[in-house]
């Protein structure tokens, strides 16, 4: 995950929070006398605030203000670290640590950002800013593949963040509006992080729950929209309709470098579900402006239901004359109709081929005797090494011409009966038309039994 505008906004909020606390800090009294504790009041906009903590010791006050006013980030870091070392129990400790965390982030020192955020949580376990940064950086490490071990941290910090959103008190010196803005920003980070972690852990129900909240809050954030799509599509069972919508939405949000891969994957899922790519581009177009699946999506993207074997069998012979059934269909077609078709369709085929000498190519599965061979005639059964014909010869086959298992040869036989399940056609008056053991023809057998395949195959 690359650094986003969201991270920048968070960093700004950290600095703003520290500034607010400092700006409400009164100047130390002359002569070092004790200053009364601050009282609740109103922000310049008229919104209620909780009184900021006050430093009563002038030396401590000057050390804090001196650190705060440093313009150079490295100088500010040194001054803040010195302040925290000299005044470990200061009332401004949390604010100083937040400012230190933000300054480390400003310098790009991620290790120190993480270390400082953990120091904050050690004294304030529900600090929303620290939890948000740790959540964000943990997710960044997992998503980039650089530190997959951070998945446990991501789960921990995002979960704690969601819990603290309900219980964390407003920071001293912060207005209601600023607090609501902060909670909205970090809620997006916590829900997105918790959902992403759940997806990595194959906890699809929680992934959908958290990521949906994040996407509803920020519909154009690809880093949450795409994982939400995957949480629907990779679940067991998948929620394909919602997944397809958010994949289509991801295509609209993705940069040019990532768009082709997402589109290829989405189109494959769409064709498997719908049976074709008809309507796929329309879904992409509509998802450009719609931020959530429309109520009528199920009527626009219908699920493909493959025909039953009986329906396939009927479509094979529908509209064909007896001569076309005999001359245009292969043995695999006849087998499908005779094994899976309705009785009228079975009769339409059987009445054409029964008692009629047929010539075809087959593969020897077994030699029961010199007068009986088990043969595979359809291409499906040839590939499966499964017999579908029992051929009774018109006379014993001479030993010199007796075929062996796996030999392919041309033969003639007259259909006399058949069993539908498992399919087996009995043929009599069998004859070998080509000497057994000769090389098989280069052409593949033409008699393939039709079977339904998914659109992606």
Order of alpha helices (4+ residues) and beta strands (2+ residues): alpha-beta-beta-alpha-alpha-alpha-alpha-alpha-alpha-alpha-alpha-alpha-alpha-alpha-alpha-alpha-alpha-alpha-alpha-alpha-beta-beta-alpha-beta-beta-beta
